Amino acid sequence: MKPKRDSIHLFFLIDALGWEYIKNRGFLKDILPYQSSLKTILGFSSAAIPSILTGKYPSEHGRWNLFYYSPESSPFKWTKILHLLPESILNTRSVRKGINVISKRLSGYKGYFSSYGVPAKLLPYFDICEKNNIYEPSSFPNVDNIFDVFIKHGISYKTYTYHYYTDEQALCEVLKEVSNNPKPTYFVYLSEFDAFLHSFCKNPDMVEEKLDWYEKRLTEILVAAEKPSRSVRSFVFSDHGMTPTRSTYNLLELLQRMRARVPDDFIYTLDSTMARFWFFNEWSKKEVTDLLSGQKFGCVLKDEDLTTHGIKFSDNRYGDLIFLMNPGELIFPSFMGKVPFEGMHGFHPVDAYSYGSFVTNCTDIAIPTKITDLFQFFVREINIV
Protein backbone atom coordinates (compact mmCIF):
# COMPACT_ATOMS: atom_id res chain seq x y z
CA MET A 1 0.00 0.00 0.00
CA LYS A 2 1.37 3.41 -1.00
CA PRO A 3 1.42 6.17 1.65
CA LYS A 4 -1.33 8.77 1.32
CA ARG A 5 -0.47 12.00 -0.48
CA ASP A 6 -1.12 13.87 2.79
CA SER A 7 1.21 11.69 4.83
CA ILE A 8 3.83 13.22 7.09
CA HIS A 9 7.13 11.35 7.22
CA LEU A 10 9.12 11.66 10.43
CA PHE A 11 12.64 10.21 10.33
CA PHE A 12 14.53 10.33 13.65
CA LEU A 13 18.17 9.22 13.74
CA ILE A 14 19.21 8.70 17.38
CA ASP A 15 22.96 8.24 17.58
CA ALA A 16 23.96 5.00 19.37
CA LEU A 17 20.42 3.77 20.07
CA GLY A 18 21.66 0.19 20.28
CA TRP A 19 19.36 -2.80 19.93
CA GLU A 20 20.76 -4.34 23.12
CA TYR A 21 19.47 -1.34 25.10
CA ILE A 22 15.89 -1.45 23.81
CA LYS A 23 15.12 -4.99 22.61
CA ASN A 24 13.66 -6.14 25.93
CA ARG A 25 12.37 -2.74 26.93
CA GLY A 26 10.33 -1.98 23.83
CA PHE A 27 11.33 1.61 23.12
CA LEU A 28 8.19 3.54 22.09
CA LYS A 29 6.43 0.17 21.70
CA ASP A 30 2.95 1.59 22.31
CA ILE A 31 3.19 3.99 19.39
CA LEU A 32 5.91 2.39 17.21
CA PRO A 33 5.32 -1.34 17.75
CA TYR A 34 7.27 -2.78 14.82
CA GLN A 35 10.90 -3.11 15.90
CA SER A 36 14.10 -4.84 14.82
CA SER A 37 17.86 -4.70 14.97
CA LEU A 38 19.90 -2.89 12.31
CA LYS A 39 23.38 -4.04 11.35
CA THR A 40 25.96 -1.27 11.23
CA ILE A 41 29.27 -1.06 9.34
CA LEU A 42 32.83 -1.15 10.63
CA GLY A 43 33.78 2.32 11.82
CA PHE A 44 32.42 5.25 13.78
CA SER A 45 29.60 7.69 13.06
CA SER A 46 31.92 9.46 10.62
CA ALA A 47 31.40 6.40 8.40
CA ALA A 48 28.02 5.07 9.49
CA ILE A 49 25.96 8.23 9.03
CA PRO A 50 27.29 8.89 5.50
CA SER A 51 26.37 5.26 4.72
CA ILE A 52 22.84 5.90 5.99
CA LEU A 53 22.52 9.08 3.94
CA THR A 54 23.92 7.62 0.70
CA GLY A 55 23.30 3.87 0.89
CA LYS A 56 27.00 3.36 0.07
CA TYR A 57 29.95 1.88 1.91
CA PRO A 58 32.92 4.07 2.92
CA SER A 59 35.02 3.02 -0.08
CA GLU A 60 32.22 4.44 -2.27
CA HIS A 61 31.25 7.64 -0.43
CA GLY A 62 34.79 8.36 0.78
CA ARG A 63 34.21 8.83 4.52
CA TRP A 64 35.57 6.42 7.11
CA ASN A 65 37.46 7.62 10.18
CA LEU A 66 37.59 11.34 10.88
CA PHE A 67 41.35 11.60 10.16
CA TYR A 68 43.12 10.37 7.06
CA TYR A 69 46.71 10.73 5.86
CA SER A 70 47.13 13.74 3.61
CA PRO A 71 49.87 16.18 4.64
CA GLU A 72 49.40 18.17 1.42
CA SER A 73 45.78 19.06 2.20
CA SER A 74 45.94 19.04 6.02
CA PRO A 75 44.06 21.95 7.62
CA PHE A 76 46.65 21.70 10.41
CA LYS A 77 49.81 22.10 8.33
CA TRP A 78 50.19 25.71 9.47
CA THR A 79 50.72 24.42 13.05
CA LYS A 80 54.29 23.41 12.17
CA ILE A 81 55.25 26.93 13.22
CA LEU A 82 54.15 26.01 16.76
CA HIS A 83 56.25 22.88 17.06
CA LEU A 84 59.14 24.69 18.74
CA LEU A 85 56.90 25.04 21.79
CA PRO A 86 57.33 22.44 24.54
CA GLU A 87 54.84 19.55 24.45
CA SER A 88 53.58 20.64 27.86
CA ILE A 89 52.37 23.90 26.29
CA LEU A 90 51.55 22.68 22.79
CA ASN A 91 48.97 20.16 23.99
CA THR A 92 47.25 22.26 26.64
CA ARG A 93 43.49 22.77 26.33
CA SER A 94 43.77 26.48 25.48
CA VAL A 95 46.37 25.97 22.75
CA ARG A 96 44.44 23.03 21.28
CA LYS A 97 41.25 25.08 21.24
CA GLY A 98 43.08 27.80 19.35
CA ILE A 99 44.43 25.26 16.87
CA ASN A 100 40.91 23.95 16.24
CA VAL A 101 39.38 27.40 15.76
CA ILE A 102 42.13 28.71 13.47
CA SER A 103 42.38 25.49 11.44
CA LYS A 104 38.65 25.34 10.81
CA ARG A 105 38.56 29.00 9.81
CA LEU A 106 41.56 28.73 7.47
CA SER A 107 40.25 25.55 5.83
CA GLY A 108 36.67 26.73 5.46
CA TYR A 109 35.40 23.28 6.43
CA LYS A 110 31.72 23.23 7.38
CA GLY A 111 31.35 19.71 8.78
CA TYR A 112 32.26 18.13 12.10
CA PHE A 113 35.70 19.46 13.02
CA SER A 114 37.91 18.43 15.94
CA SER A 115 41.54 17.53 16.52
CA TYR A 116 40.58 15.31 19.48
CA GLY A 117 43.72 14.23 21.31
CA VAL A 118 45.95 13.72 18.29
CA PRO A 119 49.40 14.97 19.38
CA ALA A 120 49.97 18.41 17.91
CA LYS A 121 53.16 17.32 16.15
CA LEU A 122 51.20 14.65 14.23
CA LEU A 123 48.32 16.89 13.18
CA PRO A 124 50.01 18.27 10.01
CA TYR A 125 49.99 14.75 8.57
CA PHE A 126 46.19 14.48 8.69
CA ASP A 127 43.21 15.89 6.88
CA ILE A 128 39.60 15.64 8.12
CA CYS A 129 37.11 13.69 6.01
CA GLU A 130 33.98 15.70 6.86
CA LYS A 131 34.64 18.89 4.97
CA ASN A 132 30.97 19.74 4.43
CA ASN A 133 27.77 19.58 6.45
CA ILE A 134 26.63 16.08 5.47
CA TYR A 135 22.99 16.94 6.29
CA GLU A 136 22.81 19.28 3.34
CA PRO A 137 22.64 18.62 -0.44
CA SER A 138 25.89 18.37 -2.45
CA SER A 139 27.92 17.33 0.59
CA PHE A 140 29.46 14.25 -1.08
CA PRO A 141 31.55 14.91 -4.19
CA ASN A 142 30.88 11.61 -6.00
CA VAL A 143 27.48 10.37 -4.80
CA ASP A 144 24.07 11.79 -3.97
CA ASN A 145 22.81 11.84 -0.41
CA ILE A 146 19.12 11.62 0.40
CA PHE A 147 18.81 15.42 0.52
CA ASP A 148 20.09 15.67 -3.06
CA VAL A 149 17.35 13.24 -4.01
CA PHE A 150 14.72 15.24 -2.14
CA ILE A 151 15.77 18.38 -4.03
CA LYS A 152 15.82 16.68 -7.43
CA HIS A 153 12.29 15.35 -6.92
CA GLY A 154 10.79 18.47 -5.38
CA ILE A 155 10.24 16.95 -1.93
CA SER A 156 9.61 19.61 0.71
CA TYR A 157 11.59 18.69 3.81
CA LYS A 158 13.33 20.07 6.87
CA THR A 159 16.36 18.85 8.80
CA TYR A 160 17.36 19.33 12.42
CA THR A 161 20.92 18.48 13.50
CA TYR A 162 23.52 19.33 16.12
CA HIS A 163 24.92 22.01 13.81
CA TYR A 164 22.14 24.33 14.96
CA TYR A 165 20.19 22.60 17.75
CA THR A 166 20.61 20.60 20.91
CA ASP A 167 18.44 17.49 21.12
CA GLU A 168 16.02 19.35 23.38
CA GLN A 169 15.82 22.32 21.00
CA ALA A 170 15.36 20.12 17.93
CA LEU A 171 12.52 18.14 19.48
CA CYS A 172 10.80 21.31 20.71
CA GLU A 173 10.99 22.86 17.24
CA VAL A 174 9.64 19.75 15.53
CA LEU A 175 6.78 19.61 18.04
CA LYS A 176 5.82 23.20 17.19
CA GLU A 177 5.96 22.55 13.47
CA VAL A 178 3.93 19.35 13.35
CA SER A 179 1.32 20.92 15.65
CA ASN A 180 0.78 23.81 13.25
CA ASN A 181 1.78 23.83 9.59
CA PRO A 182 4.10 20.87 9.02
CA LYS A 183 6.19 20.03 6.01
CA PRO A 184 5.65 16.55 4.59
CA THR A 185 9.12 15.24 5.48
CA TYR A 186 11.38 15.70 8.51
CA PHE A 187 14.87 14.33 9.10
CA VAL A 188 15.99 14.82 12.71
CA TYR A 189 19.44 13.79 13.92
CA LEU A 190 19.67 13.51 17.73
CA SER A 191 23.33 13.21 18.71
CA GLU A 192 23.43 13.38 22.50
CA PHE A 193 22.50 9.80 23.43
CA ASP A 194 25.88 8.70 22.06
CA ALA A 195 27.84 10.93 24.46
CA PHE A 196 25.59 9.84 27.31
CA LEU A 197 26.24 6.14 26.71
CA HIS A 198 30.00 6.68 26.43
CA SER A 199 29.88 7.77 30.08
CA PHE A 200 26.94 5.89 31.61
CA CYS A 201 26.11 2.77 29.58
CA LYS A 202 26.86 0.52 32.57
CA ASN A 203 24.31 2.31 34.76
CA PRO A 204 20.93 0.73 33.85
CA ASP A 205 18.92 3.19 35.95
CA MET A 206 20.46 6.19 34.21
CA VAL A 207 20.04 4.58 30.79
CA GLU A 208 16.39 3.88 31.56
CA GLU A 209 15.86 7.47 32.65
CA LYS A 210 17.47 8.81 29.48
CA LEU A 211 15.39 6.53 27.26
CA ASP A 212 12.29 7.70 29.13
CA TRP A 213 13.23 11.28 28.28
CA TYR A 214 13.46 10.54 24.55
CA GLU A 215 10.27 8.47 24.64
CA LYS A 216 8.27 11.24 26.26
CA ARG A 217 9.34 13.91 23.78
CA LEU A 218 9.02 11.74 20.72
CA THR A 219 5.57 10.59 21.83
CA GLU A 220 4.49 14.23 22.16
CA ILE A 221 5.56 14.86 18.57
CA LEU A 222 3.94 11.76 17.13
CA VAL A 223 0.65 12.39 18.92
CA ALA A 224 0.63 16.07 17.94
CA ALA A 225 1.23 15.16 14.28
CA GLU A 226 -1.83 12.92 14.10
CA LYS A 227 -4.82 14.55 12.42
CA PRO A 228 -7.97 13.01 10.89
CA SER A 229 -6.96 14.39 7.49
CA ARG A 230 -3.49 12.89 7.36
CA SER A 231 -1.44 9.85 8.30
CA VAL A 232 1.84 9.99 10.18
CA ARG A 233 4.54 7.57 9.12
CA SER A 234 7.21 7.51 11.80
CA PHE A 235 10.63 5.91 11.87
CA VAL A 236 13.27 5.92 14.61
CA PHE A 237 16.64 4.33 13.82
CA SER A 238 20.31 4.47 14.78
CA ASP A 239 23.72 4.32 13.20
CA HIS A 240 25.26 1.84 15.67
CA GLY A 241 25.08 0.66 19.25
CA MET A 242 27.41 0.96 22.25
CA THR A 243 29.58 -1.83 23.67
CA PRO A 244 30.35 -1.72 27.42
CA THR A 245 34.07 -1.60 28.17
CA ARG A 246 35.55 -4.74 29.72
CA SER A 247 39.24 -3.88 29.77
CA THR A 248 41.86 -1.47 28.45
CA TYR A 249 45.31 -1.98 26.93
CA ASN A 250 48.22 0.43 26.70
CA LEU A 251 49.19 -0.02 23.06
CA LEU A 252 51.15 3.24 23.13
CA GLU A 253 53.57 1.78 25.66
CA LEU A 254 54.21 -1.21 23.39
CA LEU A 255 54.83 1.05 20.39
CA GLN A 256 57.29 3.20 22.29
CA ARG A 257 59.46 0.17 23.00
CA MET A 258 60.10 -0.45 19.31
CA ARG A 259 63.16 0.50 17.31
CA ALA A 260 61.01 2.30 14.73
CA ARG A 261 60.27 5.90 15.60
CA VAL A 262 57.53 8.46 14.94
CA PRO A 263 57.49 10.41 12.63
CA ASP A 264 60.69 9.32 10.87
CA ASP A 265 59.66 5.71 10.26
CA PHE A 266 55.88 5.71 10.65
CA ILE A 267 52.93 7.62 12.06
CA TYR A 268 49.72 6.36 13.61
CA THR A 269 46.39 7.18 15.18
CA LEU A 270 45.00 5.45 18.27
CA ASP A 271 41.23 5.55 17.75
CA SER A 272 40.17 3.76 20.95
CA THR A 273 38.78 0.64 19.23
CA MET A 274 41.40 0.52 16.49
CA ALA A 275 44.91 1.68 15.68
CA ARG A 276 45.88 2.82 12.18
CA PHE A 277 49.42 3.09 10.78
CA TRP A 278 51.21 4.64 7.81
CA PHE A 279 54.78 3.50 7.10
CA PHE A 280 57.73 5.26 5.48
CA ASN A 281 59.93 2.18 5.15
CA GLU A 282 59.43 -1.58 4.95
CA TRP A 283 61.32 -2.54 8.09
CA SER A 284 59.13 -0.38 10.34
CA LYS A 285 56.04 -1.96 8.75
CA LYS A 286 57.41 -5.40 9.54
CA GLU A 287 58.26 -4.45 13.12
CA VAL A 288 54.78 -3.03 13.81
CA THR A 289 53.04 -5.92 12.06
CA ASP A 290 55.02 -8.49 14.03
CA LEU A 291 54.26 -6.67 17.28
CA LEU A 292 50.53 -6.46 16.65
CA SER A 293 50.14 -9.94 15.21
CA GLY A 294 51.20 -11.35 18.56
CA GLN A 295 48.53 -9.54 20.59
CA LYS A 296 45.43 -11.37 21.85
CA PHE A 297 43.33 -8.23 22.47
CA GLY A 298 42.83 -7.51 18.77
CA CYS A 299 43.77 -8.46 15.23
CA VAL A 300 45.36 -6.98 12.13
CA LEU A 301 42.76 -6.64 9.37
CA LYS A 302 43.66 -8.40 6.14
CA ASP A 303 42.99 -7.01 2.66
CA GLU A 304 39.97 -9.28 2.28
CA ASP A 305 38.60 -7.90 5.57
CA LEU A 306 38.91 -4.35 4.26
CA THR A 307 37.10 -5.30 1.06
CA THR A 308 34.35 -7.15 2.93
CA HIS A 309 33.70 -4.17 5.21
CA GLY A 310 33.79 -1.66 2.36
CA ILE A 311 36.84 0.18 3.71
CA LYS A 312 39.43 -0.74 1.09
CA PHE A 313 40.94 2.46 -0.37
CA SER A 314 43.45 2.26 -3.22
CA ASP A 315 45.63 5.00 -1.71
CA ASN A 316 45.49 3.61 1.87
CA ARG A 317 44.50 7.05 3.07
CA TYR A 318 42.91 5.57 6.16
CA GLY A 319 45.84 3.33 6.98
CA ASP A 320 48.50 1.03 5.54
CA LEU A 321 47.70 -1.26 8.46
CA ILE A 322 44.59 -1.36 10.67
CA PHE A 323 44.51 -3.13 14.02
CA LEU A 324 40.99 -3.76 15.37
CA MET A 325 40.40 -4.35 19.06
CA ASN A 326 38.20 -7.17 20.39
CA PRO A 327 34.69 -6.04 21.39
CA GLY A 328 34.74 -4.37 24.80
CA GLU A 329 38.53 -3.98 24.88
CA LEU A 330 39.85 -0.44 24.42
CA ILE A 331 43.14 1.16 23.57
CA PHE A 332 43.96 3.48 26.45
CA PRO A 333 45.48 5.99 26.42
CA SER A 334 44.21 6.89 22.96
CA PHE A 335 43.61 9.98 20.86
CA MET A 336 39.86 9.86 21.64
CA GLY A 337 39.92 11.10 25.24
CA LYS A 338 41.88 11.49 28.46
CA VAL A 339 39.78 9.03 30.46
CA PRO A 340 38.65 5.52 29.43
CA PHE A 341 35.09 5.39 28.20
CA GLU A 342 32.50 3.29 30.01
CA GLY A 343 31.24 2.27 26.59
CA MET A 344 32.49 2.53 23.02
CA HIS A 345 31.46 1.75 19.45
CA GLY A 346 33.56 1.06 16.39
CA PHE A 347 34.09 -2.64 17.06
CA HIS A 348 33.29 -5.45 14.62
CA PRO A 349 29.73 -5.05 13.25
CA VAL A 350 28.68 -8.55 14.32
CA ASP A 351 29.27 -7.82 18.00
CA ALA A 352 25.79 -7.90 19.58
CA TYR A 353 26.25 -4.44 21.08
CA SER A 354 27.24 -2.99 17.70
CA TYR A 355 23.74 -3.38 16.26
CA GLY A 356 21.54 -0.33 15.95
CA SER A 357 17.75 -0.25 16.05
CA PHE A 358 14.80 0.39 13.75
CA VAL A 359 11.29 1.09 15.07
CA THR A 360 8.20 2.23 13.19
CA ASN A 361 4.41 2.42 13.19
CA CYS A 362 4.16 1.12 9.61
CA THR A 363 3.07 -2.40 8.74
CA ASP A 364 3.28 -2.09 4.94
CA ILE A 365 7.06 -1.96 4.57
CA ALA A 366 10.01 -4.30 4.33
CA ILE A 367 11.98 -3.64 7.50
CA PRO A 368 15.60 -2.67 6.72
CA THR A 369 18.19 -5.05 8.16
CA LYS A 370 21.35 -2.97 7.79
CA ILE A 371 22.11 0.74 7.75
CA THR A 372 23.10 0.71 4.07
CA ASP A 373 19.49 -0.28 3.29
CA LEU A 374 18.12 2.97 4.68
CA PHE A 375 18.82 5.24 1.70
CA GLN A 376 16.70 3.14 -0.68
CA PHE A 377 14.15 2.75 2.09
CA PHE A 378 13.80 6.55 2.32
CA VAL A 379 13.45 6.73 -1.47
CA ARG A 380 10.70 4.08 -1.58
CA GLU A 381 8.90 5.49 1.45
CA ILE A 382 8.35 8.94 -0.02
CA ASN A 383 7.49 7.50 -3.44
CA ILE A 384 10.45 8.82 -5.40
CA VAL A 385 10.63 6.80 -8.59
C-alpha positions in Angstrom: 0.0 0.0 0.0 1.4 3.4 -1.0 1.4 6.2 1.6 -1.3 8.8 1.3 -0.5 12.0 -0.5 -1.1 13.9 2.8 1.2 11.7 4.8 3.8 13.2 7.1 7.1 11.3 7.2 9.1 11.7 10.4 12.6 10.2 10.3 14.5 10.3 13.7 18.2 9.2 13.7 19.2 8.7 17.4 23.0 8.2 17.6 24.0 5.0 19.4 20.4 3.8 20.1 21.7 0.2 20.3 19.4 -2.8 19.9 20.8 -4.3 23.1 19.5 -1.3 25.1 15.9 -1.5 23.8 15.1 -5.0 22.6 13.7 -6.1 25.9 12.4 -2.7 26.9 10.3 -2.0 23.8 11.3 1.6 23.1 8.2 3.5 22.1 6.4 0.2 21.7 2.9 1.6 22.3 3.2 4.0 19.4 5.9 2.4 17.2 5.3 -1.3 17.8 7.3 -2.8 14.8 10.9 -3.1 15.9 14.1 -4.8 14.8 17.9 -4.7 15.0 19.9 -2.9 12.3 23.4 -4.0 11.3 26.0 -1.3 11.2 29.3 -1.1 9.3 32.8 -1.1 10.6 33.8 2.3 11.8 32.4 5.2 13.8 29.6 7.7 13.1 31.9 9.5 10.6 31.4 6.4 8.4 28.0 5.1 9.5 26.0 8.2 9.0 27.3 8.9 5.5 26.4 5.3 4.7 22.8 5.9 6.0 22.5 9.1 3.9 23.9 7.6 0.7 23.3 3.9 0.9 27.0 3.4 0.1 30.0 1.9 1.9 32.9 4.1 2.9 35.0 3.0 -0.1 32.2 4.4 -2.3 31.3 7.6 -0.4 34.8 8.4 0.8 34.2 8.8 4.5 35.6 6.4 7.1 37.5 7.6 10.2 37.6 11.3 10.9 41.3 11.6 10.2 43.1 10.4 7.1 46.7 10.7 5.9 47.1 13.7 3.6 49.9 16.2 4.6 49.4 18.2 1.4 45.8 19.1 2.2 45.9 19.0 6.0 44.1 21.9 7.6 46.6 21.7 10.4 49.8 22.1 8.3 50.2 25.7 9.5 50.7 24.4 13.0 54.3 23.4 12.2 55.2 26.9 13.2 54.2 26.0 16.8 56.3 22.9 17.1 59.1 24.7 18.7 56.9 25.0 21.8 57.3 22.4 24.5 54.8 19.6 24.4 53.6 20.6 27.9 52.4 23.9 26.3 51.5 22.7 22.8 49.0 20.2 24.0 47.2 22.3 26.6 43.5 22.8 26.3 43.8 26.5 25.5 46.4 26.0 22.7 44.4 23.0 21.3 41.3 25.1 21.2 43.1 27.8 19.3 44.4 25.3 16.9 40.9 24.0 16.2 39.4 27.4 15.8 42.1 28.7 13.5 42.4 25.5 11.4 38.7 25.3 10.8 38.6 29.0 9.8 41.6 28.7 7.5 40.3 25.6 5.8 36.7 26.7 5.5 35.4 23.3 6.4 31.7 23.2 7.4 31.4 19.7 8.8 32.3 18.1 12.1 35.7 19.5 13.0 37.9 18.4 15.9 41.5 17.5 16.5 40.6 15.3 19.5 43.7 14.2 21.3 46.0 13.7 18.3 49.4 15.0 19.4 50.0 18.4 17.9 53.2 17.3 16.1 51.2 14.6 14.2 48.3 16.9 13.2 50.0 18.3 10.0 50.0 14.7 8.6 46.2 14.5 8.7 43.2 15.9 6.9 39.6 15.6 8.1 37.1 13.7 6.0 34.0 15.7 6.9 34.6 18.9 5.0 31.0 19.7 4.4 27.8 19.6 6.5 26.6 16.1 5.5 23.0 16.9 6.3 22.8 19.3 3.3 22.6 18.6 -0.4 25.9 18.4 -2.5 27.9 17.3 0.6 29.5 14.2 -1.1 31.5 14.9 -4.2 30.9 11.6 -6.0 27.5 10.4 -4.8 24.1 11.8 -4.0 22.8 11.8 -0.4 19.1 11.6 0.4 18.8 15.4 0.5 20.1 15.7 -3.1 17.4 13.2 -4.0 14.7 15.2 -2.1 15.8 18.4 -4.0 15.8 16.7 -7.4 12.3 15.4 -6.9 10.8 18.5 -5.4 10.2 17.0 -1.9 9.6 19.6 0.7 11.6 18.7 3.8 13.3 20.1 6.9 16.4 18.9 8.8 17.4 19.3 12.4 20.9 18.5 13.5 23.5 19.3 16.1 24.9 22.0 13.8 22.1 24.3 15.0 20.2 22.6 17.8 20.6 20.6 20.9 18.4 17.5 21.1 16.0 19.4 23.4 15.8 22.3 21.0 15.4 20.1 17.9 12.5 18.1 19.5 10.8 21.3 20.7 11.0 22.9 17.2 9.6 19.7 15.5 6.8 19.6 18.0 5.8 23.2 17.2 6.0 22.5 13.5 3.9 19.3 13.4 1.3 20.9 15.6 0.8 23.8 13.2 1.8 23.8 9.6 4.1 20.9 9.0 6.2 20.0 6.0 5.6 16.6 4.6 9.1 15.2 5.5 11.4 15.7 8.5 14.9 14.3 9.1 16.0 14.8 12.7 19.4 13.8 13.9 19.7 13.5 17.7 23.3 13.2 18.7 23.4 13.4 22.5 22.5 9.8 23.4 25.9 8.7 22.1 27.8 10.9 24.5 25.6 9.8 27.3 26.2 6.1 26.7 30.0 6.7 26.4 29.9 7.8 30.1 26.9 5.9 31.6 26.1 2.8 29.6 26.9 0.5 32.6 24.3 2.3 34.8 20.9 0.7 33.9 18.9 3.2 36.0 20.5 6.2 34.2 20.0 4.6 30.8 16.4 3.9 31.6 15.9 7.5 32.7 17.5 8.8 29.5 15.4 6.5 27.3 12.3 7.7 29.1 13.2 11.3 28.3 13.5 10.5 24.5 10.3 8.5 24.6 8.3 11.2 26.3 9.3 13.9 23.8 9.0 11.7 20.7 5.6 10.6 21.8 4.5 14.2 22.2 5.6 14.9 18.6 3.9 11.8 17.1 0.7 12.4 18.9 0.6 16.1 17.9 1.2 15.2 14.3 -1.8 12.9 14.1 -4.8 14.5 12.4 -8.0 13.0 10.9 -7.0 14.4 7.5 -3.5 12.9 7.4 -1.4 9.9 8.3 1.8 10.0 10.2 4.5 7.6 9.1 7.2 7.5 11.8 10.6 5.9 11.9 13.3 5.9 14.6 16.6 4.3 13.8 20.3 4.5 14.8 23.7 4.3 13.2 25.3 1.8 15.7 25.1 0.7 19.2 27.4 1.0 22.2 29.6 -1.8 23.7 30.4 -1.7 27.4 34.1 -1.6 28.2 35.5 -4.7 29.7 39.2 -3.9 29.8 41.9 -1.5 28.4 45.3 -2.0 26.9 48.2 0.4 26.7 49.2 0.0 23.1 51.2 3.2 23.1 53.6 1.8 25.7 54.2 -1.2 23.4 54.8 1.0 20.4 57.3 3.2 22.3 59.5 0.2 23.0 60.1 -0.5 19.3 63.2 0.5 17.3 61.0 2.3 14.7 60.3 5.9 15.6 57.5 8.5 14.9 57.5 10.4 12.6 60.7 9.3 10.9 59.7 5.7 10.3 55.9 5.7 10.7 52.9 7.6 12.1 49.7 6.4 13.6 46.4 7.2 15.2 45.0 5.5 18.3 41.2 5.5 17.7 40.2 3.8 20.9 38.8 0.6 19.2 41.4 0.5 16.5 44.9 1.7 15.7 45.9 2.8 12.2 49.4 3.1 10.8 51.2 4.6 7.8 54.8 3.5 7.1 57.7 5.3 5.5 59.9 2.2 5.1 59.4 -1.6 4.9 61.3 -2.5 8.1 59.1 -0.4 10.3 56.0 -2.0 8.8 57.4 -5.4 9.5 58.3 -4.4 13.1 54.8 -3.0 13.8 53.0 -5.9 12.1 55.0 -8.5 14.0 54.3 -6.7 17.3 50.5 -6.5 16.7 50.1 -9.9 15.2 51.2 -11.3 18.6 48.5 -9.5 20.6 45.4 -11.4 21.8 43.3 -8.2 22.5 42.8 -7.5 18.8 43.8 -8.5 15.2 45.4 -7.0 12.1 42.8 -6.6 9.4 43.7 -8.4 6.1 43.0 -7.0 2.7 40.0 -9.3 2.3 38.6 -7.9 5.6 38.9 -4.3 4.3 37.1 -5.3 1.1 34.3 -7.2 2.9 33.7 -4.2 5.2 33.8 -1.7 2.4 36.8 0.2 3.7 39.4 -0.7 1.1 40.9 2.5 -0.4 43.5 2.3 -3.2 45.6 5.0 -1.7 45.5 3.6 1.9 44.5 7.1 3.1 42.9 5.6 6.2 45.8 3.3 7.0 48.5 1.0 5.5 47.7 -1.3 8.5 44.6 -1.4 10.7 44.5 -3.1 14.0 41.0 -3.8 15.4 40.4 -4.3 19.1 38.2 -7.2 20.4 34.7 -6.0 21.4 34.7 -4.4 24.8 38.5 -4.0 24.9 39.8 -0.4 24.4 43.1 1.2 23.6 44.0 3.5 26.4 45.5 6.0 26.4 44.2 6.9 23.0 43.6 10.0 20.9 39.9 9.9 21.6 39.9 11.1 25.2 41.9 11.5 28.5 39.8 9.0 30.5 38.7 5.5 29.4 35.1 5.4 28.2 32.5 3.3 30.0 31.2 2.3 26.6 32.5 2.5 23.0 31.5 1.7 19.5 33.6 1.1 16.4 34.1 -2.6 17.1 33.3 -5.4 14.6 29.7 -5.0 13.2 28.7 -8.6 14.3 29.3 -7.8 18.0 25.8 -7.9 19.6 26.3 -4.4 21.1 27.2 -3.0 17.7 23.7 -3.4 16.3 21.5 -0.3 15.9 17.7 -0.3 16.1 14.8 0.4 13.8 11.3 1.1 15.1 8.2 2.2 13.2 4.4 2.4 13.2 4.2 1.1 9.6 3.1 -2.4 8.7 3.3 -2.1 4.9 7.1 -2.0 4.6 10.0 -4.3 4.3 12.0 -3.6 7.5 15.6 -2.7 6.7 18.2 -5.0 8.2 21.4 -3.0 7.8 22.1 0.7 7.7 23.1 0.7 4.1 19.5 -0.3 3.3 18.1 3.0 4.7 18.8 5.2 1.7 16.7 3.1 -0.7 14.1 2.7 2.1 13.8 6.5 2.3 13.4 6.7 -1.5 10.7 4.1 -1.6 8.9 5.5 1.4 8.4 8.9 0.0 7.5 7.5 -3.4 10.5 8.8 -5.4 10.6 6.8 -8.6 
